[in-house]
Structure formats: structure tokens, C-alpha cells
Amino acid sequence: MKKPLLIFTAILLLFSCKEQNGTKQESGLASNKDKSLMVIFAHPDDEIVISPILSKYANEGVTIHSVIVTDGSKGVTPHANIPAGDALAKVRSEEALCVTKTLGIAPPIFLNYMDGDLALKENIYTLDDKIDSLFTKYQPDVVITFGPGGQYGHPDHRIVSNIVTEVFQRKASESLQQLLYYGFPNEAVDKGLDLKTDLVKWMNDNLKTTQKRFLTYRIPFDAQNLKLGKEASSCHKSQYTPDDIDDLFAIMGQTGGLIYFRPWNGSSAIKDNIFD
């Protein structure tokens, strides 16, 4: 039952060895300092899967804005026992702020749509306008969201991906340069991974994966990025127990110290920096 913790420890040891050669990392720090990244997800906690690279790029001086589309008010869990509604939404907004403080990035931008209601016609139209306004106001170089599969098929994830893509293809410019979809490679999935919690077992079984050949942005992170990402993810106490967090990071450990993305319109060139 301690296998996820052992995997996490092994990853840290691997990164400690890799860090002995820091030349490329120092070069990235210099070139990325004035860049801007915007991550757009449906719920507080969706950023967990990319938390190590948020730590990485924050450390390199990148300005990072986290946009959270819904209020998370329906994310009821047995261990927290907070009823759906305003009380849960308030807790989740505080948890999201904890994440940004821990990672050292800008405070979250809350759009405050009702959790689970993004498919309503009026919400789809207004969300388009709000994403458009955010691109105009913040002028990010790169935008990250989930791909069409929505990580594990969640309707809110899929709608956010669709609308972000729609707005990006209309607004892309010399400053708004790239939209990346987070992805998990088919080849990395281990259905027999020894996970402790039913919640994360279900997530692992239902991942909407992507063939590795399409995931051409392969972003490395170091041991400190991983530790800080896990610390930030632990802010989501209403959603995950410590065992859940261990399991989530065990899944991430299957990719060998890389977070994978693909450009919204495809690419064949392998890259290790989201700003390339």
C-alpha cells in the first residue's frame, strides 16, 4: 500500500541526479523571464496535473495567471462533508488562493459559473466573451487547457476546452502565440498501478489518453518543482485526502519527469519549453 509514496521518493532521487547538469535550465530561466502563461480550467483543483511545471515556470520568472471557470460548488466529497452550494464554493475559492500562494503565481481569476452548468446556452455565449476579454487584458504568450477529452471526460472540462480553442483561433496574434492541450500518453498508462483510493483508481481507469507521438511538447521538471506542486495540490483539502494526493502523484510519476502537451493545431517537432 506504500507503493505510491515509494514511486514519489524514487522520482525525487532521479531528479536529484539530473539536477547536477543545470546549464540548459539556466538558459531557459533567462529566455522565459518576460513571458506570460495563462492556464484555463473548469474547476479549482484541475491544475494539479500540471502543478510541477507551474512551479517550474514561476521560478523562471514567468507571469502565470490561473483562470477558474466554475465555482466548484457541487464538488461534494464524503471526507469533507461540506454540502453543495455557497459554503463549498467559498472553501474551494480559498483553496485555489492557497495553491497560487504556494506556487508563487498571481491570484486566481474566478469566473464564477455554476459548477456543472456550463452546457447551458447562455453560459456558452457569455463564457466566449469572458475568455476573449481575458486574452485582450492579459495578453498571454501561451495558454494551457485540457484537450477535447477533458482529462477523464468531464463535460465542464470539455466545454472549457472547446470555447478556449474557439476564442484562441479567433484571437491568436504575435503576442498570443500558442494554445497547448494537456495530455497523458497512452504508452504511460499502467492499469495495474497500486493505488490506495477508489477515487484516483477511477480517474486512472478513465483517463482520456493521447498517443505519445501527438504530444510533442514534453516539459521536464525537477525535484523541487515536484515537491512544491504536491504541496500546492494538498491545498485542495475539500476534494482530496492525503492518500488521494499520493495516488495522483503516483500517476504523474508514470511519465518519467515530463508533463506532456500538444499544440491545438498539431506539430511534429519535439519541444521541451512551452514558449518555443
Beta strands, then each sheet from edge to edge (+ up, - down):
strand 1: 36-41
strand 2: 63-70
strand 3: 109-113
strand 4: 142-146
strand 5: 178-183
strand 6: 217-220
strand 7: 258-263
sheet 1: 3+ 2+ 1+ 4+ 5+ 7- 6+
end
